[in-house]
Amino acid sequence: MALVHRDYEVFRGDPAALPREMAEVYGDMQLPPDVLRVAKMHEQVIGCYAMHSLESSHSDGKPGLFELGMVMVLDTYQRNGVGRWLIGHAIGVAESKGGRELLVTLPGPADFFQGLGFRQVPSGFLYEMRPE
């Protein structure tokens, strides 16, 4: 099934409305997220991301540093750009909240994250936002 970003929309998420497999991962997150967004197609949640500000989570947090703690897309909708779209959305939300860097500590293929402009660091992948 080929999707384009117009086939789905991104909304603020409700943890209680997440599909079971997403709810389990969300519930296992070590830090409660500041942001939960879901991608919906025909009112069905097909993907989501959760992130938090490390600055607000730790007294020694670096100003403007956000961490993407979860990105998931239902199996049926994978390899259609939904994950890429969600990560791009997360970058935009982090930047709108004063973010300067987005850290991803999730397991994932390096080429996926590097293709989105992240660079590999010891703790995962880091995206640096460049103000205009």
N, C-alpha and C positions, 0 to 999 in steps of 0.2 A: 504494500500500500504506500503510495507516494503522497507525502503531505507537504504543504507549504505553510508558512507561518500564519497565513490568513485562515487556515482551517481550525485553529485553536486560539484561545485567548488566555492571558495570565491574570490571575486575581489574587487578592489576599487570601490566605488559606486558613482553614479551621482544622486543627489536628483531629477533631472528632469525625470529620468528613473524608479523611484520607483512606484510600484502599488499604486493606489489611497489611500487605507487605510494606507499604510506605509507612503506615502507622507504627509498625514494629521497629523500623529503623529510626523513625522520629523519636519514639519512646526510649531508645537506647542512647540517644545523644548525651554526651557528658555535660554540656552546658545548654541551658535553655536558649533557643534562638530568639533574636530580636525580630527577625523577619522570617515569615513562612509564606511562600507564594506557590500557587498551583497553576498548571496548564490544564485547561478544560476544553474538551471537544464534545459538543452536543450535551452539555451539562455533566459529562463524565470526567473525573480527574484522570489525566493520562500521564502526568509528570509533576514533579515538585522540586523545590529547593528550600533549604533552611540555612540561615547564616546569622552570625552574631558579631558584635563589635568586641574585639579583644580589649580595647581600651576600657570599655564599661565592665568587662568581665573580670579583669585583673587590675590591681592597683599599679602594677608595673607594666601595664599594657602600652603598646606603642600608639601614639595618637594617629588616628586615621587608618588603623589596621583592622580589617574585617576577616573573618574566617568562614568559608563555605563548609558547613559541617555535613551537608547532605545534598545530593542531586540524584534523583531517580526518575526513570521513565519506564512505564509498563512495557513488558517484553514486546507486545504487539506493535508498539509505536516506536521502538528503538530503530536506529539507523535511518531516521527521517528528518534529522535536524532539530528535534525537540530539545535534546540535551544542550546542544549548542545555543539554541535560542534562550533557554533558561539561564545558562551561565552568562550570556550577554545581558540578560535582564538583571541578574544579580549584580553585575559590574555597574550597571546604571543606577540601581538602587543604592549600592554602597557609595558610589560617587555623590549621589544626591544627599547623602547623610554625612558628607565630609570625608568619605573614604579616600585614601591615597594608595592603599595596597589591599589586595584580596588574596588571602592565603587559602590554598586547597590542600588539606591533609588526607584526602580520600585516596584509596587505591584506584588506579586507573592507568590506562595506557599513556605513556609520556607523549606520544605523537598527537593524541587527542588534545591534551592541554596545551602543548607547545604550539599546535596549529591555531589555537585561540589567542596566542600572544603571551602565555604564561612561560616562565622560565623555571627550570628545575632547581630546587634548593634542598638542603638536607632534610627538611621537615615535609616536603611535598612539592607544591608548585606555587609560584608567586606571580601575580599580575600587578604591575605598577601603573597607576593611572597618571596621566600627564595632563595637568591643567592647561587650558588654552591660553 
